[in-house]
C-alpha cells in the first residue's frame, strides 16, 4: 500500500467512527418498516405492546443474543443512553 493511500483510509475510518459514535444517536427510534408491517391486524398500546387482534408479531420471540453486551444498539452496564449508543457504534465499526 502506498503512502498516499494512508490518509484516505484514516480519513474514512475517522468519518465512520464519527458517524457511529455521534450521528447514530439521532437515528429514528422506529426505523424498521418490517416491525410495523408485522403489527398489522393487532391493536397496540402506547408502549407498543400487543393488546388484541391477530397479527404475525404475536409469534415473535427474543433473539438468542438478546442479552449480549452490545444488544439493542447499546452497551450493557452504561446508564447514559447517548454514551451507550455511541460506544456501541464505535465498537461495531472497530470490530468490523
Secondary structure, 3 states (H helix, E strand, C coil): CCHHHHHHHHHHHHHHHHHHHCHHHHCCCCCCHHHHHHCCCEEECCCCCEEEECCHHHHCCCCCCCCCCCHHHCCCCCCCHHHHHHHHHHHHHHHC
